[in-house]
């Protein structure tokens, strides 16, 4: 998962690696800071994009 700042040269400002299996689902929490990621093997994780 990569977070981009499109105003700053379109380079990723944050990269998150999540297991070996391809990511199938990404969704944002209503708080605007947390992202939930799921892969094809049933793993689920949440990431705080502020850190």
C-alpha positions as CSV (number, residue, x, y, z in Angstrom):
1,X,0.0,0.0,0.0
2,X,1.4,3.4,-0.9
3,X,0.2,6.8,0.2
4,X,1.0,9.6,-2.3
5,X,1.2,13.4,-1.8
6,X,0.2,14.5,-5.3
7,X,1.3,18.1,-4.5
8,X,4.9,16.9,-3.8
9,X,6.2,15.4,-7.0
10,X,3.9,12.4,-7.0
11,X,6.3,10.3,-5.0
12,X,5.0,8.0,-2.2
13,X,5.3,9.5,1.2
14,X,4.4,6.2,2.9
15,X,4.8,2.6,1.8
16,X,3.4,-0.4,3.8
17,X,4.3,-4.0,3.1
18,X,1.6,-6.5,4.0
19,X,2.4,-10.2,3.7
20,X,3.3,-12.1,0.6
21,X,-0.2,-12.7,-0.8
22,X,-1.6,-10.0,-3.1
23,X,-3.9,-7.3,-1.6
24,X,-7.5,-7.8,-2.6
25,X,-9.3,-5.1,-0.5
26,X,-8.4,-1.6,0.8
27,X,-10.8,0.7,2.6
28,X,-10.6,3.8,4.6
29,X,-12.0,4.3,8.1
30,X,-14.4,7.3,8.5
31,X,-11.7,8.8,10.8
32,X,-9.7,9.6,7.7
33,X,-6.4,8.3,9.1
34,X,-6.9,4.5,9.3
35,X,-6.7,2.1,6.3
36,X,-7.8,-1.5,6.4
37,X,-6.1,-4.0,4.1
38,X,-7.1,-7.6,3.3
39,X,-5.4,-10.2,1.1
40,X,-6.4,-13.4,-0.7
41,X,-5.5,-15.7,2.2
42,X,-7.9,-14.0,4.7
43,X,-5.4,-11.8,6.5
44,X,-6.7,-8.4,7.7
45,X,-4.8,-5.5,9.1
46,X,-5.3,-1.8,10.0
47,X,-2.7,0.9,9.5
48,X,-2.6,4.4,10.9
49,X,-1.4,6.5,8.0
50,X,-0.4,9.4,10.2
51,X,2.7,7.6,11.4
